Amino acid sequence: MDKDSREALQVAKELTAKFIETRTVSPGNFAEIFPAVYGVVARAIAESAHPGAGVEAGDDRKAPRKDAPRASGDRE
């Protein structure tokens, strides 16, 4: 497992645990929620490593701006 996959797995695990703690999701639907959270996190990591990746012509999603504020703890 490469570094990005491990990082995505860890972040997805922490987010899912936080969703359960805040009762946003129930532990009973963990198997449904976790893969979706992991997918979003993995795509975000991949897109940050390769700006513009996944954003094709006609895609309604926008790539993050270069001058957008970064969250504390984000890595370059």
N, C-alpha and C positions, 0 to 999 in steps of 0.2 A: 504494500500500500504506500503510495507516494505521500509526500508532505502535505500537498493540498487536500488530498482525500482524508488524511488523518485530521487535518484542521477542520474540514467541513463536518466530519463525523462528530468531533468534539463540540463544535458550535451548535450543531443540530441537536445533540443530546442535551446541552445546557438550555437551549431555547425550549425544547419540548418539556423538560423538567419544570422550567419556569411557567409554561402554559398550564401544566398540571397543578403546580402550587397555587397559581392565581385562579384556578378553576375555569380557565378559558376552554380547556379540553378535559375530558375525563380519562383516567387511566385505562378504561375499557376500550377506548378507540385509539390507543397508542400505535397499534400496528397500521392503522390507516393514516394517522397524522405524521408519524416520524418520517416515512419515505418522502412525503410532500415537503416537509421542512428541510430535509437533507437535500432534496433536489434544488430548492430555491437557494440554499446556502452554497451548494457546489457550483451552481451557475453564476452566482454573484462573485465567488472567488475566481472562477475561470474568466469572467468578463473583466475583473479588475486586473488580472494578469495580462490579458490581451484586450485592451480597450477597443470597443467597436465589435468584438466578437459576439455573434448572436443577434446583432441588430442589422437586419437586412432591409432593403428597400421595401417600403410598405408596412414595415413592422411598427405598430403603435407605441411600443416601449421605446424610451429614450435612454441613450447611454448617459452615465453620470458626467456632469461637466467637470472639466479639469480644475476649475476654480471653486468647486463645491466644497463646503466645509467638511472636514473629516471628523469622525467620532474619535474621542480620545481612546487610545488603545489600538487604533488602526495602524497597520504597518505599511511602510512604503514598499 
